[in-house]
Amino acid sequence: MSLDYWSLLIFILFALPLAIIDIKELRLPDFLTLPLYIFLLISIAIFNPSILMSSIFASVISMLLFYCVGFFTKPLGGGDIKLVASVALLCGYPLFFIALLTSVLCALLYYIFLLFKNKAQEPIPFGPFLATGGIITKLFILLFL
């Protein structure tokens, strides 16, 4: 099994508890987000150094984008910023934009569901959608690209 599959598996193993915690507590703890980011960064540096700079670029761009959105709208926290950086490392540049779009579309579908249940005022944890977007995009990359 290639490193890409192992990276996806590790990402999923971190993403599951992150999603559960975010759903229950509306937070993404550093003790999970930081090791995930570090693992992905080190694995790229060791096993695929040719994409290291573009992966770091994707990570920085995604963090800046989420920081700006969170600064002006306040729904995104530091955990979301760290998780989106990991998604960017997982998917790479420029495909992390597809992961972000997938995440937003999944969250939008969930919000529409909440509208029909008259619960649209509840806060929506974005971590599970970020993880889902990253997983779907990485699977697409592995299977079709």
Buried (B, 14 or more C-beta within 10 A) or exposed (E): EEEBEEBBEBBEEBBEEBBEBBEEEBBBBEEBBBEBBEBBBEBBEEEBEEBBEEBBBBBEBBBEBBBEBBEEEEEBBBBBBBBBBBBBBBBBBEBBBBBBEBBBBBBEEBEEEBEEEEEEEEEBBBBBBBBBBBBBBBEBBEEEE
